[in-house]
Amino acid sequence: MLRFSLPAGPLRVLCLGAHPDDIEIGCGGTVLRLLGEHPGSAVDWIVFSGESERRREAEASAADFLAEAGARRVLVHSFRDGFFPWQGAAIKECFERLKAECEPSLVLTHCRTDAHQDHRLLADLAWNTWRRHLVLEYEVPKIDGDLGNPSLFVPLSDEQAERKIALLLRHFGSQRSRPWFSEATFRALLRLRGVNAGTGWAEGFYLRRALL
């Protein structure tokens, strides 16, 4: 299996999520690992929908996941859940502002083949906005059954995997009634991608374009 590394030193990481908990589920462990291995890194953590309780959950969760960041910016927008394609012009304006404000080393976003329309729109806009950047697309398990075959894996230590799961369960109480939002789901996906990666635990990503 081919291995490659990010440049040494602090990074500028841009995390994009349609809803509160998307970033944490898709790449929370990777963020924890990056911040541990690249001290002083800055993170822009952008969530595009979140009102009242969901906003509070997103902000509290981001604070814990980014505790080791050298600098952090957390934005929670209030676009209507499930209606992103019909709010596309306004969301595109947000991306244009981000483009002017942020020159990321790495973009972490949704997968372009995700069955959720909100997720797909953010992925498309990420590629439209950061054409010459390293973009990794994360996966979010759900009832649609759209999990695929990621092409890149980030191994996680036992500690990183357990912390990701613990923080998800701690911060997103509003989601506990959903059958898919469980420790078993999160642990199973981390283990499955660990099998794919030939390690214990891992998160999977789609890497669609890179120069080696």
C-alpha positions as CSV (number, residue, x, y, z in Angstrom):
1,M,0.0,0.0,0.0
2,L,1.4,3.4,-1.0
3,R,2.0,5.7,1.9
4,F,2.5,9.5,1.8
5,S,2.6,12.3,4.4
6,L,1.5,15.8,4.7
7,P,4.3,18.5,5.0
8,A,5.9,18.9,8.4
9,G,4.9,21.8,10.6
10,P,1.7,23.6,11.2
11,L,-1.2,23.2,8.8
12,R,-4.2,25.2,7.8
13,V,-7.1,22.8,7.8
14,L,-10.6,23.7,6.5
15,C,-13.4,21.4,7.7
16,L,-16.8,21.7,5.9
17,G,-20.0,20.1,7.2
18,A,-23.6,20.4,6.2
19,H,-25.0,19.7,9.6
20,P,-23.8,19.5,13.2
21,D,-22.0,16.2,13.8
22,D,-21.1,15.6,10.1
23,I,-17.5,16.8,10.5
24,E,-17.1,14.8,13.7
25,I,-18.5,11.6,12.3
26,G,-16.7,11.9,9.0
27,C,-13.2,13.1,10.0
28,G,-13.2,13.8,13.7
29,G,-10.5,11.3,14.4
30,T,-8.3,12.6,11.6
31,V,-8.6,16.1,13.0
32,L,-7.5,14.9,16.4
33,R,-4.5,13.1,14.9
34,L,-3.5,16.1,12.7
35,L,-3.6,18.4,15.7
36,G,-1.5,16.1,17.7
37,E,1.1,15.6,15.0
38,H,1.2,19.2,13.7
39,P,1.4,21.5,16.7
40,G,0.3,25.0,16.0
41,S,-2.1,24.1,13.2
42,A,-5.0,26.4,12.5
43,V,-8.5,25.0,11.7
44,D,-11.5,26.7,10.1
45,W,-14.5,24.6,11.1
46,I,-17.6,25.6,9.1
47,V,-21.1,24.1,9.7
48,F,-23.8,25.2,7.3
49,S,-27.0,24.5,9.2
50,G,-27.7,24.7,12.9
51,E,-30.4,26.4,15.0
52,S,-30.8,26.7,18.8
53,E,-29.9,23.4,20.4
54,R,-28.1,22.0,17.4
55,R,-26.0,25.2,17.1
56,R,-25.0,24.9,20.8
57,E,-24.1,21.2,20.2
58,A,-22.0,22.1,17.2
59,E,-20.1,24.8,18.9
60,A,-19.4,22.8,22.1
61,S,-18.2,19.8,20.1
62,A,-15.9,21.9,17.9
63,A,-14.3,23.4,21.0
64,D,-13.4,19.9,22.3
65,F,-12.2,18.5,19.0
66,L,-10.1,21.6,18.4
67,A,-8.7,21.9,21.9
68,E,-5.1,21.4,20.6
69,A,-5.4,23.8,17.7
70,G,-3.0,26.7,17.5
71,A,-5.8,28.8,16.1
72,R,-9.4,28.0,15.4
73,R,-12.5,29.6,13.8
74,V,-15.9,28.0,14.2
75,L,-18.8,29.2,12.1
76,V,-22.3,27.7,12.3
77,H,-24.6,29.0,9.5
78,S,-28.4,28.7,9.6
79,F,-29.3,27.4,6.1
80,R,-32.3,25.2,6.1
81,D,-31.6,21.5,6.6
82,G,-32.5,19.4,3.5
83,F,-32.9,22.4,1.2
84,F,-29.3,23.3,0.3
85,P,-29.6,22.9,-3.5
86,W,-32.5,25.4,-3.4
87,Q,-30.3,27.9,-1.4
88,G,-27.3,27.3,-3.6
89,A,-26.6,30.9,-4.5
90,A,-26.4,32.0,-0.9
91,I,-24.2,29.0,0.0
92,K,-22.0,29.7,-2.9
93,E,-21.5,33.3,-1.6
94,C,-20.3,31.8,1.7
95,F,-17.7,29.7,-0.2
96,E,-16.5,32.8,-2.1
97,R,-16.0,34.6,1.2
98,L,-14.1,31.6,2.6
99,K,-11.9,31.5,-0.5
100,A,-10.9,35.1,0.1
101,E,-10.2,34.5,3.8
102,C,-8.6,31.0,3.9
103,E,-5.8,29.4,2.0
104,P,-6.0,25.8,3.3
105,S,-3.3,23.1,3.3
106,L,-6.1,20.5,3.4
107,V,-9.8,20.6,2.8
108,L,-12.0,18.0,4.5
109,T,-15.5,17.8,3.1
110,H,-18.4,15.5,2.2
111,C,-18.2,12.9,-0.5
112,R,-19.5,14.0,-4.0
113,T,-21.5,10.7,-4.3
114,D,-23.2,11.0,-0.9
115,A,-26.9,10.3,-1.2
116,H,-27.8,13.4,0.9
117,Q,-28.4,16.4,-1.3
118,D,-27.0,18.9,1.3
119,H,-23.8,16.9,1.5
120,R,-23.3,16.7,-2.3
121,L,-23.8,20.4,-2.8
122,L,-21.0,21.2,-0.3
123,A,-18.7,18.7,-1.9
124,D,-19.3,20.1,-5.4
125,L,-18.7,23.7,-4.1
126,A,-15.5,22.6,-2.4
127,W,-14.1,21.3,-5.6
128,N,-15.4,24.3,-7.5
129,T,-13.7,26.7,-5.0
130,W,-10.4,25.0,-4.2
131,R,-9.3,23.5,-7.5
132,R,-5.6,23.3,-6.7
133,H,-5.7,22.1,-3.1
134,L,-5.7,18.8,-1.4
135,V,-9.3,17.8,-0.9
136,L,-10.3,14.7,1.0
137,E,-13.9,13.6,1.0
138,Y,-15.2,11.9,4.2
139,E,-18.1,9.5,4.6
140,V,-21.1,9.7,6.8
141,P,-23.1,6.4,7.5
142,K,-26.8,6.7,7.3
143,I,-30.0,4.8,6.2
144,D,-29.4,5.5,2.5
145,G,-26.8,2.7,2.3
146,D,-24.4,4.8,0.3
147,L,-21.1,3.8,1.8
148,G,-18.6,3.0,-0.9
149,N,-14.9,2.1,-1.2
150,P,-12.7,4.9,0.0
151,S,-9.3,5.2,-1.6
152,L,-7.3,6.8,1.2
153,F,-7.2,5.8,4.9
154,V,-6.0,7.7,8.0
155,P,-5.1,5.2,10.8
156,L,-6.0,6.2,14.3
157,S,-4.6,5.1,17.6
158,D,-6.8,3.5,20.3
159,E,-6.9,6.8,22.1
160,Q,-7.9,8.8,19.1
161,A,-10.7,6.4,18.1
162,E,-12.0,6.3,21.7
163,R,-11.9,10.1,22.1
164,K,-13.8,10.6,18.8
165,I,-16.6,8.3,19.9
166,A,-16.7,9.7,23.4
167,L,-17.0,13.3,22.1
168,L,-19.7,12.4,19.7
169,L,-21.8,10.7,22.3
170,R,-21.2,13.5,24.8
171,H,-22.1,16.5,22.6
172,F,-25.0,15.4,20.4
173,G,-27.7,14.4,22.8
174,S,-30.4,15.6,20.3
175,Q,-29.4,12.7,18.0
176,R,-29.5,9.8,20.5
177,S,-33.0,8.8,19.6
178,R,-31.9,8.1,16.0
179,P,-31.1,4.4,15.5
180,W,-27.9,5.0,13.6
181,F,-26.4,7.4,16.1
182,S,-24.8,5.0,18.4
183,E,-21.4,3.9,19.7
184,A,-21.8,0.6,17.8
185,T,-22.2,2.4,14.5
186,F,-19.1,4.7,15.0
187,R,-17.0,1.9,16.3
188,A,-18.0,-0.5,13.5
189,L,-17.1,2.0,10.7
190,L,-13.7,2.8,12.3
191,R,-13.0,-0.9,12.6
192,L,-14.1,-1.7,9.0
193,R,-11.9,1.1,7.6
194,G,-9.1,-0.2,9.9
195,V,-9.4,-3.6,8.2
196,N,-9.2,-1.8,4.8
197,A,-6.1,0.0,5.9
198,G,-4.5,-3.0,7.5
199,T,-4.5,-1.5,10.9
200,G,-6.7,-1.3,14.0
201,W,-8.8,1.8,13.5
202,A,-9.1,4.2,10.6
203,E,-11.2,6.8,8.8
204,G,-11.7,6.5,5.1
205,F,-11.6,9.2,2.5
206,Y,-12.0,9.7,-1.3
207,L,-9.0,11.2,-2.9
208,R,-10.1,12.2,-6.4
209,R,-7.1,14.2,-7.6
210,A,-3.5,14.6,-6.5
211,L,0.0,15.1,-7.8
212,L,2.6,12.7,-6.5
